[in-house]
Amino acid sequence: MQNSQTLDALKEHRRLIELESFISSHIFSYIKFYDHSYADDHDDNYYLEREWRVIGNVKFDLSDIETVFMPKSFSKRFRADCPTYGSQLTFV
């Protein structure tokens, strides 16, 4: 009886480890926490950030980007940082 209970406990422990691994890699990796006390223009405020979340890197070239949406106040910096970008800029 004791061996059966030990085996059951080990199986349950293994399942919990598998569940923790799944939650960490397939759920928590898609959640972005933020500090609501930051001002909208604070460098560490990512609340307004929108992106697809994938495991690993998404590789692309600047020429792959069709349109960039941004506040007009960022236009000079964007043009300085990306002088070869030649596609659509839309100010919001």
Secondary structure, 3 states (H helix, E strand, C coil): CHHHHHHHHHHHHHHHHHHHHHHHHHCHHHCCCCCCCCCCCCCCCCCCCCCCCCCCCCCCCHHHCCEEEECHHHHHHHHHHCCCCCCEEEEC
